[in-house]
Amino acid sequence: MIDKLHRVVTLANGKKYFVLMQTEYQGDSFYLASGVMADGQDLKDDEFAYLQLRVINGREYIRVVKDPMTLAILLYRMDPEKYEEKKDTV
C-alpha cells in the first residue's frame, strides 16, 4: 500500500482531497478523502470520495471510485466494526 494518510492528493482534473483513511484491496491502494477548499487551508464538510491509486509503469494514477460493489467492500474494510454493528440491527 502506498501511504497517503493525512496528505493532500490531486486528481488529473485539479481537484484536491485530504486523505482521512486508507486500505488495500486486490493490490491497489484505496483512500477515504475529503475535498479541500480552494484556499487549500480547510476541508469541505460536504464532499467526500473514495479514491483508488494504481501505479502503472512507475507513475501514480488516482481516480474516484464509482462502482457500487467496490464502494460496499471499501465501506467494510475501512470500518468493519461499524458494519458489523449495522448488520446486527437490521
Summary of the structure (lengths in Angstrom):
residues: 90
radius of gyration: 13.9
end to end distance: 33.3
largest distance: 45.6
contacts: 218
relative contact order: 0.18
helix: 23%
strand: 47%
